[in-house]
Amino acid sequence: MPNQIALYKWDPTLYFPKIRCPVMAVFGTLDEQIEYSGSLINIETLLKMGGNTNFTSHVLEGYNHVLSPVGTTVNDPLNDVVKEVVKCAIRLPM
């Protein structure tokens, strides 16, 4: 797919150090598409390179890439954990 090819060519080191607004990263521990622990380190490192220390992260135990609990048949983007993450994002200073 062209969009996937473009994603692999995209270099976050060129952009993340330029981000000045608060950043929140949310990962599920059972995400099969993104390895969360290394990603969290990379995101925070790149933001700090540019002087941005306003970084928050949430790692959701037992959740997948689309933030649904693994083992359920329901893919509900409004589940309680996601609602809590959204509430946290709303409270971030701008």
Protein Blocks (a to p, Z undefined) as FASTA:
>chain_A
ZZlmmmmmpcfklmmmmpmbdcdddddfklckbcfklmmmmmmmmmmmnopabbcdddde
hiafkopaehiabdcfkbfklmmmmmmmmmpcZZ
